Amino acid sequence: MRLLGVVLAGGQSRRFGRDKALALLDGRPLIDHALAALAGCDALAVAGRDWPGVTALPDRPEPGLGPLAGLNAALHYGATQGFSHVASLPVDCAALPTDWLARLGDGPAHAAGQPLIAVWPVTLAAGLEAFVAGGGRRVRDWVAGTGARAVDLGPLANLNHPGDLDRLQR
């Protein structure tokens, strides 16, 4: 398996109130934590924004369509670059178990309750492209159509508001 790791970082952080990717946890931006969690991948990318030293993937087909546009970009990029799978993480997934990639296997599989913490075969690219082109935006709707299995990775932090981050740091 040749694995591209991608951080989905194109969101507007409306509920968070500021750029979530740059919010600090233990003195490091959340985006750095997500990239570190993908260290077991063969290559890394960030969808939806630029980040120094990492391949930037513009949302596909355009920005503002939600996280599936970032995942769509990653699956297509992965397919054209010879990757067999994409491991995806939202920018705000802190404190993942160190063996999360091994537990998800070769997918399609995602963390139970967190469908963007996942491993996807790049063969799903055309189906996701069609879903997004047809107006699909709900992650759970697309995931249900993939037959992906949900894997219990234990309790995972959900950082939607600054207070969520404050509680995690305590």
N, C-alpha and C positions, 0 to 999 in steps of 0.2 A: 504494500500500500504506500503510495506517495501522497503525502498529506500537506495541503496548504492550510495554514492557520490564519483566520481573519477575525479582526476585531470590528464589530459593527458600531461605528462611531458617528453616523450622520444625523443623529437626532437633534432636535432643538432644545431639549432639556427643559421644556415648559414647566413641568411639575417641580423640577429641581430648582428652578429659578436662576440658574447660572450654568455655564458650560460644565456639564457633568464629567466629561473626559479629563478636565483639568483640576477637578476637585481632588484635594489631597487626602490620602490615607497613609498613615505612617510616614509622612513626609514625601510621598511619591504620588504623582497623578494617577487617577484610576486607570487611565489608558495604559500606563506602564505595568500595572498589576495584571491587566488582561493580557498584554503581550507576554509577560513572564509566564502566565499560565499556559501559553501556547508553545512553550520552549521545546516540547517534544516533536514539533512539526518540522517538516523539511524546509519550509520557507514561510515567511510571515507577510501579511498585508493588512492595511487598514481601509475599510470601506467608508466612504462618505466624508473623508477629510484627509488632509496632509498630516504626516507625522514624520519628524526627522529620522532618516535611516531606514524607513520602512516603505515598501511599495504602496502607493496610494491608488485606490480603485474608486472612480466616481460611481455613484449610485446609478443603477441601470433599470429603466431607460432614462431616468432623470431624478434629481434630488426632490425631496419633499414627499416621497411615496411610502415612507416608513421603512422599517428594517428589512422587509423582503426585497427592496430595491438594492440594498447593500449585499444581501445574500445572493441575489440574482447576479450581480456584478462578480462576486467571488466565484460562484459556480462556473460562469462563463470564462473568466480568466483562468481558473484552475484547469478547465478542459483544454483551453488553447495552449497552456504551458506544460501539459503532460502530467498533471496531477490526477490521481484517481479519486481523491476525496478532499472535502473541505471541512475543517473543524471551525465552527463559528462560536463566537462569544460576544455578548453585548458588552459595551464599554464599562458597564457598572457591575460586572460579576466579580466580586472580591471573595476571597477565602474559599476557593474551590478545593476539593480534596486533590491531593497530588496525583492520584491515579485516575482522574476523571476520564482522560482519553482512553486508557486501557479498558475502563468499564463500559464505555460507549462502543468500543470495538470498531468494526468497519461500516457500521450504520446500514441504513439510516436509523439513527437513534438519537434521543435527546434526554436531557435531565427532566425527570418528572416535575411538572409544574413550571418548567422553564424551557420552552421549546426552542429558544435561540442558543442555548448551551447544547451544542449538537455536533454530530459528525454526519456529513451528507455525501453520498457518491455524486460525482460530477455528472453522471448520467441523468440526474434530475434537472439539469439546467434548462432544457427545452420546455419541460412541464411548468417550471417556475416562471419562465419568460411568458408563456401563454396565460398563466394565472394572473400575473401582474398586468399584462396587456389587456386582459379582459376586465380589469378594474378590481381584481382581488387585492386586498390590503391586510386582511386578518391572518396573522401568522398561524393561529391554531387551525384555521380552515385549510390552509395549504398543507400544513403538517399532517392533518388527518388524512388527506388524499395521498400521502406518500407511503403510508403503512409503517412509518417510523415507530420503533418501540420506545416506550418511556422507561428510563432507568432511574431507580432511586439512588441519588447521590447524597442523601442526607439533607439536613436543613441548609438552605442556601440563602445568602443575604439578598434582599430586594431593596435597592437604593433608589427610591423615587423622589425622596425629599431630603434636604440637608440634615434633618433630624435623624434619618435612617443611618446616615454616615456617621453622625455623632455617636449613636448607640453602638455601632460596630467598633468604634475606636476605644470604647470604654473597656 
